[in-house]
Amino acid sequence: MTTFWQGRKVLLTGHTGFKGAWMSVWLRTLGADATGLALTPSTTPNLWSMVGSGVRSVIGDITDAALVRDVIEEVRPQIVIHMAAQALVRDSYRDPLRTYATNVLGTANLLQACRSAPGLQCVLVVTSDKVYESDGSGHAFAESDRLGGNDPYSGSKACAELVAISFRNSFYGDGPPIATARAGNVIGGGDWSADRLIPDCVRALAAGLPVSLRYPDAVRPWQHVLEPLSGYLALVQALVESPDTAPRAINLGPEPVDSCTVREVVEVFSARFGGKPGWVRDMRDHPAEMKALMLSSALAQRTLGWRPRLSLGACLSWSADWYRAHRDGEDMLALCQKQIAQYQSLVLTNRNLHS
């Protein structure tokens, strides 16, 4: 992987977000020539301000077609990783039009601009595990399952999948491959978004208050942020080196044993962070959510050799370590680099970490 990325020109959209900031660190570690395009960070504190030095950053809106075109023309990327998104389900209820504009029109703007990019080798569009139409059975979704979405966020991400398919079939037949990646509920150090479970835990622990949970018994496919990012990197490499056989849509989720309830995650994380605020059920009215959501990653394992390396316990321990280090004033870029190196070591030695 290291040799593949060395010196390659990469455009990473959404680089100032939680997952995007982690990806920017990893790309820099691999020696890629990365440029980011994104809005200013939406929270204070935010991970990008701690780790972003050394990556060229363009601040702008993915819905601005002229800006996207200009950035593509200037950067002339070999690889595009599209992670820019309105990524919060509850925000999609508050502002559905912005959600659709960012996630659907933004994706179309990018793919349109990439049509005239010389030297482009592939485009990866990151979507979500929530692109599937839920039948209420709780079965693990496979890539061949029907797309859907009962809320604006899920619907917008399913639409982004359709945009990628239509552009690929209409304009990229003989051009660089376009693929999509669907990851589970991602946690890890550096996330301060509102209405996200681990940031809510950290804020509650700091205040000595219980965490307020809307659906404590909901089951989700929890995974550390480095798990899907490693899958994105592996898929991009496969698209470039083996375009005829690389999948065009792929799930990246945890082992089934690591899909557990919201309240269990809160209890384990709180114990490992240090503190015991507990949790309370939020009895206010909330939009409906799926009771269970799971992914099958069999295709990723079969075609990319990808599989999750961190058990849920290890995932929560790494997350708790990160937030404790931040609380104690440590160098967070150094810690991100350390955790990336530890993860890469697991991949290279074909090991899993249980904790």
C-alpha positions in Angstrom: 0.0 0.0 0.0 2.8 2.4 0.9 4.5 2.2 -2.6 1.2 2.6 -4.4 0.3 5.9 -2.7 3.7 7.5 -2.8 3.5 10.7 -4.7 0.1 10.1 -6.2 -2.1 13.2 -6.6 -5.3 12.8 -4.5 -8.3 15.1 -4.2 -10.0 14.4 -0.9 -13.4 16.1 -0.4 -14.7 16.5 3.1 -11.2 16.6 4.6 -12.2 18.9 7.5 -14.7 16.5 8.8 -14.1 13.7 11.4 -13.4 10.9 8.9 -11.9 13.2 6.4 -9.3 14.6 8.9 -8.3 11.0 9.8 -8.0 10.2 6.1 -5.8 13.3 5.5 -3.4 12.1 8.1 -3.3 8.6 6.7 -2.7 9.8 3.1 0.1 12.1 4.3 1.6 9.1 6.2 1.5 7.1 3.0 3.3 9.8 1.0 0.4 10.9 -1.2 0.2 14.4 -2.7 -3.2 15.3 -1.2 -5.4 18.3 -1.6 -8.6 18.7 0.4 -11.8 20.5 -0.6 -14.4 21.1 2.2 -16.3 23.6 4.3 -14.7 25.0 7.4 -15.0 22.6 10.4 -18.5 22.7 11.9 -17.5 22.2 15.5 -15.1 23.7 18.1 -13.0 21.8 18.9 -12.4 19.9 15.7 -9.9 17.3 14.6 -8.8 19.1 11.5 -7.4 22.1 13.4 -5.2 19.6 15.3 -3.9 17.4 12.5 -4.3 19.4 9.2 -0.9 21.0 8.8 0.9 19.7 5.7 -2.2 19.1 3.6 -3.2 21.7 1.0 -6.7 22.8 2.0 -9.3 24.5 -0.2 -12.3 25.8 1.7 -15.5 25.8 -0.3 -18.8 24.2 -0.9 -19.2 21.0 -3.0 -22.5 22.4 -4.3 -20.6 25.2 -6.1 -20.1 23.6 -9.5 -17.7 26.2 -10.8 -15.5 25.9 -7.7 -15.4 22.1 -8.0 -14.5 22.4 -11.7 -11.7 24.9 -10.9 -10.3 22.7 -8.2 -10.2 19.6 -10.4 -8.5 21.6 -13.2 -5.9 23.0 -10.8 -5.2 19.8 -8.9 -5.4 17.4 -11.8 -5.9 14.5 -9.4 -5.1 10.9 -10.3 -7.4 9.7 -7.5 -10.6 11.3 -6.1 -12.0 10.2 -2.7 -15.4 11.9 -2.2 -16.2 12.1 1.5 -17.9 15.6 1.6 -21.4 15.2 3.0 -24.1 16.4 5.3 -23.6 13.3 7.5 -26.0 13.6 10.4 -29.5 12.0 10.3 -31.1 14.4 12.7 -29.7 17.4 10.8 -31.4 16.0 7.7 -34.8 16.4 9.3 -34.0 20.0 10.3 -32.7 20.9 6.8 -33.6 18.3 4.2 -32.9 20.6 1.2 -29.4 21.3 2.3 -28.9 17.6 2.9 -30.0 16.7 -0.6 -28.1 19.6 -2.2 -24.8 18.5 -0.5 -25.1 14.7 -0.8 -26.8 14.5 -4.3 -26.0 17.6 -6.2 -22.5 17.8 -4.7 -21.8 14.3 -5.9 -23.1 15.1 -9.4 -21.0 18.3 -9.5 -17.9 16.3 -8.6 -18.5 13.5 -11.1 -19.3 16.0 -13.9 -16.0 17.9 -13.2 -14.1 14.7 -13.2 -15.2 13.9 -16.7 -12.6 16.2 -18.1 -9.8 15.5 -15.6 -6.7 14.3 -17.5 -4.8 11.5 -15.9 -7.7 10.5 -13.6 -7.4 6.8 -12.5 -10.5 6.3 -10.3 -13.2 8.0 -8.2 -14.4 6.6 -4.9 -17.8 7.9 -3.6 -18.3 7.3 0.1 -21.9 6.8 1.0 -23.4 5.0 4.1 -24.8 1.8 5.5 -28.1 3.6 5.6 -28.6 3.4 1.8 -30.6 0.2 2.0 -34.3 -0.2 2.0 -35.2 -1.6 5.4 -37.7 -4.5 5.6 -37.5 -4.6 9.4 -36.0 -8.1 9.4 -32.6 -7.0 10.8 -30.7 -9.2 8.3 -27.2 -8.1 7.3 -27.5 -6.1 4.1 -25.5 -7.2 1.1 -24.5 -4.9 -1.8 -27.2 -6.4 -4.0 -30.0 -5.4 -1.7 -32.5 -2.8 -2.8 -31.6 0.9 -2.1 -34.0 3.0 -0.2 -34.1 5.5 2.7 -36.9 6.5 5.1 -35.3 9.8 6.2 -33.7 12.6 4.2 -30.1 11.6 5.1 -30.6 7.9 4.1 -32.6 8.9 1.0 -29.9 11.4 -0.1 -27.2 8.8 0.3 -29.2 6.3 -1.8 -29.6 9.0 -4.4 -25.8 9.5 -4.4 -25.4 5.8 -5.2 -27.8 6.3 -8.1 -25.9 9.4 -9.3 -22.6 7.4 -9.3 -24.2 4.5 -11.2 -25.8 6.8 -13.8 -22.6 8.8 -14.4 -20.6 5.6 -14.6 -22.9 4.1 -17.2 -23.5 7.3 -19.2 -20.1 9.0 -19.3 -17.4 6.7 -17.9 -17.8 3.5 -20.0 -14.2 3.6 -21.3 -12.9 6.0 -18.6 -11.7 5.6 -15.0 -13.8 3.4 -12.8 -16.2 4.9 -10.3 -17.1 2.9 -7.1 -19.1 3.5 -3.9 -18.3 2.4 -0.4 -20.9 1.9 2.4 -19.6 1.8 6.0 -21.2 1.2 9.3 -21.5 3.5 12.4 -18.0 4.9 12.7 -16.6 6.0 16.1 -13.1 7.1 17.2 -11.2 10.0 18.6 -11.7 13.5 17.2 -15.5 13.5 16.7 -17.4 16.4 18.3 -20.5 16.3 16.3 -23.9 16.9 17.9 -26.2 13.9 18.4 -23.4 11.4 17.9 -23.0 8.7 20.6 -19.3 8.9 21.5 -19.1 12.8 21.5 -22.3 12.8 23.6 -20.6 10.4 26.1 -17.5 12.5 26.3 -19.5 15.6 27.0 -21.6 13.8 29.6 -18.5 12.4 31.3 -16.9 15.8 31.5 -20.1 17.3 33.1 -20.7 14.3 35.4 -24.1 13.8 33.9 -25.8 10.7 32.4 -26.0 10.4 28.6 -29.4 10.9 27.2 -30.3 8.1 24.7 -33.2 8.2 22.2 -33.1 4.5 21.4 -30.9 2.7 23.9 -31.7 -0.8 22.6 -31.1 0.0 18.9 -28.4 -2.3 17.4 -25.8 -0.7 15.1 -22.6 -2.0 13.3 -20.1 -0.1 15.3 -16.5 0.2 14.0 -13.4 2.3 14.5 -12.8 5.0 12.0 -9.6 3.3 10.7 -11.6 0.2 9.7 -13.6 1.8 6.8 -10.7 4.1 5.9 -8.5 1.1 5.3 -11.2 -0.4 3.1 -11.4 2.8 1.1 -7.7 2.8 0.5 -7.8 -0.9 -0.5 -10.7 -0.4 -2.9 -9.0 2.6 -4.6 -5.8 0.5 -5.1 -7.9 -2.3 -6.6 -9.7 0.0 -8.9 -6.4 1.3 -10.3 -4.5 -2.0 -10.4 -7.3 -4.4 -11.3 -10.1 -2.3 -12.7 -11.8 -5.2 -14.5 -12.3 -7.2 -11.3 -12.6 -4.6 -8.5 -16.1 -4.2 -7.1 -18.1 -1.1 -7.9 -20.0 -1.0 -4.6 -18.8 -2.5 -1.3 -19.9 -2.8 2.3 -17.3 -2.3 5.1 -18.8 -3.3 8.4 -17.7 -5.0 11.7 -17.9 -8.7 12.5 -21.5 -9.6 13.5 -20.5 -10.2 17.1 -19.5 -6.5 17.3 -23.0 -5.2 16.4 -24.5 -4.3 19.8 -26.9 -1.9 21.4 -26.4 1.8 22.0 -26.6 1.4 25.8 -23.9 -1.3 25.8 -21.5 1.0 23.9 -22.2 3.8 26.4 -21.5 1.5 29.3 -18.3 0.1 28.0 -16.9 3.4 26.7 -17.7 5.2 30.0 -15.8 2.5 32.0 -12.8 2.7 29.7 -12.7 6.5 29.6 -12.9 6.7 33.4 -16.2 7.8 35.0 -19.7 6.4 35.4 -22.4 8.9 34.5 -24.7 6.2 33.3 -27.5 6.9 30.9 -31.2 7.9 30.8 -33.8 7.4 28.2 -34.8 10.6 26.3 -38.6 10.5 26.5 -39.2 13.3 24.0 -40.7 12.6 20.6 -38.0 11.7 18.0 -38.0 10.6 14.4 -38.3 6.8 14.0 -35.0 4.8 13.5 -34.4 1.3 12.5 -34.2 -1.1 15.5 -31.3 -3.0 14.0 -28.9 -2.3 11.2 -26.1 -4.7 10.1 -23.9 -5.1 7.0 -22.4 -8.1 5.3 -18.7 -7.5 4.4 -18.3 -10.8 2.6 -17.6 -9.1 -0.8 -14.9 -6.9 0.6 -13.2 -9.9 2.2 -13.5 -12.0 -0.9 -12.3 -9.3 -3.4 -10.0 -7.0 -1.4 -8.8 -9.3 1.4 -10.2 -6.7 3.8 -11.6 -7.6 7.1 -12.1 -5.7 10.4 -9.1 -5.8 12.7 -10.4 -4.2 15.9 -12.9 -5.9 18.2 -15.6 -3.6 19.6 -13.7 -3.6 22.9 -10.5 -2.5 21.2 -12.4 0.1 19.2 -13.8 1.6 22.4 -10.4 1.5 24.1 -8.7 3.3 21.3 -11.4 5.9 21.3 -11.3 6.4 25.0 -7.5 6.6 24.9 -7.8 9.4 22.3 -10.2 11.5 24.2 -8.3 11.1 27.5 -5.1 12.2 25.7 -6.9 15.3 24.3 -8.2 16.1 27.8 -4.7 15.9 29.1 -3.3 18.2 26.4 -1.2 15.7 24.4 -0.1 16.0 20.8 -3.2 14.7 18.9 -1.5 14.5 15.5 1.2 12.3 17.0 -1.5 10.1 18.6 -3.4 9.8 15.3 -0.2 8.7 13.6 0.5 6.2 16.3 -2.9 4.6 16.1 -2.6 4.5 12.3 0.8 2.8 12.6 -0.6 0.3 15.1 -3.5 -0.5 12.7 -1.2 -0.9 9.7 0.9 -3.3 11.8 -2.2 -5.5 12.4 -2.9 -5.5 8.6 0.7 -6.4 7.7 0.9 -9.2 10.2 -2.7 -10.4 9.5 -3.7 -10.1 13.1 -6.8 -8.9 15.0 -6.8 -6.9 18.3 -9.2 -8.0 21.0 -9.7 -6.0 24.1 
